[in-house]
Amino acid sequence: MMLNSPVNDLQVTHRQRLWLYAIAFLALFFLVAPIAIVFPISFSDSRFLSFPPDGYSLRWYRHYFGSSEWMAATWVSLRISVGACFLAGVLGVAAAYAIHQMGNRFGRWVEVTMLLPLMVPLIITAIGVFFVYAELGLIHTVPGLVLSHTMLTIPFVIVTARSGLKSFDMNQEKAARSLGASRLRAFIDVTLPQIRGSVIAGMIFAFIYALDEVVVALFISGGPNSTLTKRMFTALRDEIEPTIAAISSILIVFSLLVVLLGILLGGGRKAQVSK
């Protein structure tokens, strides 16, 4: 009765919000439906992408794991993602801490500057990176790809780390420093463990974004250092075979597992700190 009958004139019942639930359901369906379609296509035994599949097999999964070109591209993407994840984690946390300590107009300007990679259209960033790398000789190199993806993913770590720092009582760190700890030691021993969940979340975003990034990779990766996303884009343009669907399914499942692992690590640490 309480769900359908308002307690007072200001309360909105679930029945009155049905239209909002319907819109939310349609929005979720619009987002999830393309992902759900990818999985059946990945098990197709057809030579080309088709939905629904005429038959099912593991043909394209075997083709992916048995192809030296696909495996080489996968290995390149994993190395770049891991490198960008850790670099963005270290630099992003340092930047977030510095911005938090400033706490003035200059700090806000620094934060906006650090978040520019999220605001500038990615194609413009890719063109700029290409011309800079052409001068430095970093095109088609793993270090160049790691640096570019670090630049793109730092904002994710800054945003999440800043969120954790805003909910953290900095007096605890000041107390550690008053007892003789250096600023670095106080941050590592006192501050970092309590914002670890936010840092892990930012690094997970950085890892997944770097793994899936394709626009910058199209400009600066190539040859033996082609990323998996660039290889997929080329295959989609030239071959249109279900191997792409199989790889997409693997990436979706892998990303979900990474997110779940991050939740477990962050939640376990949070519970440990609360005790």
Residue pairs with C-beta under 8 A, 6 or more apart in sequence:
3 13
3 14
3 15
4 13
4 14
4 15
5 13
6 12
6 13
14 21
35 252
37 51
38 245
38 248
38 249
38 252
39 245
39 249
40 51
40 52
40 53
40 56
41 49
41 50
41 51
41 53
41 242
41 245
42 60
42 61
42 242
42 245
42 246
42 248
42 249
43 53
43 56
43 57
43 58
43 60
44 50
44 53
44 54
44 55
44 56
44 57
44 60
44 242
44 245
45 53
45 54
45 55
45 56
45 57
45 59
46 53
46 54
46 55
46 242
47 241
48 240
48 241
48 242
49 240
49 241
49 242
49 244
49 245
59 242
60 241
60 242
60 243
60 245
60 246
61 246
61 250
63 70
63 243
63 246
64 70
64 243
64 246
64 247
64 250
65 71
67 243
69 231
70 228
70 231
70 243
70 247
72 224
72 226
73 226
73 227
73 228
73 230
73 231
74 228
76 142
76 145
76 221
76 224
76 225
76 226
76 227
76 228
77 211
77 227
77 228
77 229
78 211
79 142
79 146
80 142
80 145
80 146
80 149
80 210
80 227
81 149
81 207
81 208
81 210
81 211
82 207
83 142
83 146
83 149
83 150
84 146
84 149
84 150
84 152
84 153
84 206
84 207
84 210
85 153
85 203
85 206
85 207
85 210
86 203
87 146
87 147
87 150
88 150
88 153
88 154
88 156
88 157
88 202
88 203
88 206
89 157
89 199
89 202
89 203
89 206
91 150
91 154
91 157
92 153
92 154
92 155
92 156
92 157
92 158
92 161
92 202
92 206
93 157
93 161
93 192
93 199
93 202
95 110
95 114
95 154
95 158
96 157
96 158
96 161
96 162
96 165
97 161
97 165
97 187
97 191
98 107
98 110
99 107
99 108
99 110
99 111
99 114
99 158
99 162
100 107
100 162
100 165
100 166
101 107
102 110
111 158
111 162
114 154
114 155
114 158
115 155
115 158
115 159
116 155
117 125
117 151
117 152
117 154
117 155
118 155
122 152
122 215
122 216
123 215
125 152
125 215
125 216
126 215
126 216
126 218
126 219
126 220
127 219
129 148
129 151
129 216
129 219
129 220
130 139
130 219
130 220
133 139
133 144
133 148
133 220
136 144
138 144
138 147
138 220
139 220
139 222
140 220
140 221
140 222
140 223
140 225
141 225
142 225
144 220
145 217
145 220
145 221
145 225
145 227
148 216
148 220
149 209
149 210
149 213
149 216
152 209
152 210
152 213
152 216
153 205
153 206
153 207
153 209
153 210
154 206
156 202
156 205
156 206
156 209
157 199
157 202
157 203
157 205
157 206
158 202
159 202
160 198
160 199
160 201
160 202
160 205
161 195
161 198
161 199
161 202
163 198
164 194
164 195
164 197
164 198
164 199
165 191
165 195
165 198
168 191
168 194
168 195
170 191
172 190
172 191
172 194
173 186
173 187
173 190
173 191
176 185
176 186
176 189
176 190
177 183
177 186
181 189
181 190
192 199
193 269
193 273
194 273
196 265
196 266
196 269
196 270
197 266
197 267
197 269
197 270
200 262
200 265
200 266
201 262
201 266
203 262
204 258
204 259
204 262
207 258
208 255
208 258
208 259
211 228
211 229
211 251
211 255
212 229
212 251
212 255
213 227
213 229
214 227
214 229
214 230
214 232
214 233
217 226
217 227
217 229
217 230
218 230
218 233
221 227
221 230
222 230
228 247
232 244
232 247
232 248
235 241
235 243
235 244
236 244
